[in-house]
Amino acid sequence: MFQEFKAFIMRGNVIDMAVGVILGGAFTKVVTSMTNDIIMPPIGLLLGKVDFSNLYINLSDQTFANLAEAKKAGVPTINYGIFINGVLDFLIVAFAVYMLLKAVARASGKPAVEAPK
């Protein structure tokens, strides 16, 4: 049984997948930082100095100056600003993966995306 498991782990696809997952996790951190630290501040400035990560809906009857205070008090909130950042992270990662697949397909001579029929 151990030999079968060893053979399974040593297959090329499993190793490639493991490397992909590790690199994907690291890439996600870079994209999240790019979104939060580079892209969102200018967008927030253009929209009147809005900090998207601090946008939330307070579901209690208490008033708080920011999301950190509301979280510290333990009140329920809907953190739609953090969600907006998450959506932007996803779109950036999806676009980067699309561009990577396009470059790989071009190098291999295969179409990256098949045309709709």
TILO-263174 format. One line per field, with one value per residue (C-alpha): residue number from 1; residue in one letter; y, z, x. Coordinates in nm, 3 decimals. Layout:
BEGIN
nr = [NUM/...] .
rest = [a/...] .
y = [Y/...] .
z = [Z/...] .
x = [X/...] .
% end
This chain:
BEGIN
nr = [1/2/3/4/5/6/7/8/9/10/11/12/13/14/15/16/17/18/19/20/21/22/23/24/25/26/27/28/29/30/31/32/33/34/35/36/37/38/39/40/41/42/43/44/45/46/47/48/49/50/51/52/53/54/55/56/57/58/59/60/61/62/63/64/65/66/67/68/69/70/71/72/73/74/75/76/77/78/79/80/81/82/83/84/85/86/87/88/89/90/91/92/93/94/95/96/97/98/99/100/101/102/103/104/105/106/107/108/109/110/111/112/113/114/115/116/117] .
rest = [m/f/q/e/f/k/a/f/i/m/r/g/n/v/i/d/m/a/v/g/v/i/l/g/g/a/f/t/k/v/v/t/s/m/t/n/d/i/i/m/p/p/i/g/l/l/l/g/k/v/d/f/s/n/l/y/i/n/l/s/d/q/t/f/a/n/l/a/e/a/k/k/a/g/v/p/t/i/n/y/g/i/f/i/n/g/v/l/d/f/l/i/v/a/f/a/v/y/m/l/l/k/a/v/a/r/a/s/g/k/p/a/v/e/a/p/k] .
y = [0.000/0.239/0.169/0.255/0.577/0.666/0.599/0.818/1.108/1.089/1.113/1.429/1.562/1.551/1.733/1.992/2.048/2.093/2.348/2.527/2.547/2.684/2.942/3.031/3.105/3.328/3.499/3.568/3.752/3.967/4.047/4.126/4.366/4.524/4.572/4.706/4.910/5.027/5.016/5.103/5.418/5.614/5.491/5.596/5.935/5.985/5.897/6.151/5.990/5.672/5.383/5.078/4.848/5.063/5.059/4.864/4.857/4.857/4.619/4.740/5.054/5.175/5.420/5.359/5.575/5.289/4.916/4.836/4.988/4.801/4.470/4.536/4.592/4.267/4.415/4.253/4.431/4.379/4.452/4.538/4.733/4.422/4.235/4.494/4.445/4.066/4.099/4.318/4.064/3.789/3.989/4.071/3.708/3.585/3.833/3.740/3.369/3.439/3.630/3.354/3.085/3.298/3.329/2.955/2.874/3.113/2.950/2.601/2.697/2.608/2.853/2.981/3.006/2.829/3.046/2.998/2.783] .
z = [0.000/0.080/-0.261/-0.436/-0.237/-0.318/-0.690/-0.674/-0.509/-0.747/-1.059/-1.253/-1.235/-0.855/-0.821/-1.081/-0.899/-0.564/-0.715/-0.873/-0.542/-0.360/-0.630/-0.647/-0.275/-0.304/-0.614/-0.432/-0.156/-0.415/-0.594/-0.266/-0.171/-0.517/-0.491/-0.134/-0.145/-0.505/-0.693/-0.428/-0.279/-0.608/-0.679/-0.329/-0.381/-0.710/-0.539/-0.260/-0.032/0.022/0.195/0.054/0.329/0.583/0.412/0.610/0.718/1.093/1.189/1.549/1.698/1.818/1.626/1.546/1.372/1.167/1.102/1.345/1.633/1.531/1.513/1.850/2.002/1.844/1.666/1.347/1.028/0.654/0.527/0.165/0.121/0.198/-0.048/-0.318/-0.257/-0.282/-0.613/-0.751/-0.629/-0.812/-1.134/-1.128/-1.064/-1.334/-1.586/-1.496/-1.536/-1.869/-1.993/-1.872/-2.050/-2.363/-2.357/-2.299/-2.581/-2.816/-2.731/-2.789/-3.103/-2.959/-2.924/-2.566/-2.592/-2.850/-3.052/-2.972/-3.224] .
x = [0.000/0.285/0.442/0.114/0.086/0.448/0.383/0.070/0.255/0.547/0.330/0.396/0.041/0.030/0.362/0.257/-0.070/0.108/0.345/0.049/-0.137/0.169/0.239/-0.130/-0.135/0.171/0.030/-0.296/-0.108/0.067/-0.260/-0.437/-0.159/-0.167/-0.544/-0.547/-0.225/-0.190/-0.522/-0.782/-0.620/-0.630/-0.984/-1.087/-0.924/-1.108/-1.437/-1.390/-1.131/-1.332/-1.153/-1.330/-1.199/-1.382/-1.722/-1.980/-2.341/-2.391/-2.671/-2.693/-2.843/-2.501/-2.280/-1.914/-1.653/-1.511/-1.527/-1.247/-1.445/-1.759/-1.569/-1.405/-1.748/-1.866/-2.166/-2.294/-2.188/-2.214/-1.862/-1.935/-1.610/-1.405/-1.627/-1.553/-1.181/-1.231/-1.414/-1.134/-0.876/-1.064/-1.089/-0.718/-0.622/-0.862/-0.719/-0.361/-0.437/-0.609/-0.304/-0.072/-0.276/-0.281/0.099/0.143/-0.100/0.080/0.412/0.271/0.079/-0.264/-0.556/-0.597/-0.973/-1.179/-1.413/-1.783/-1.970] .
% end
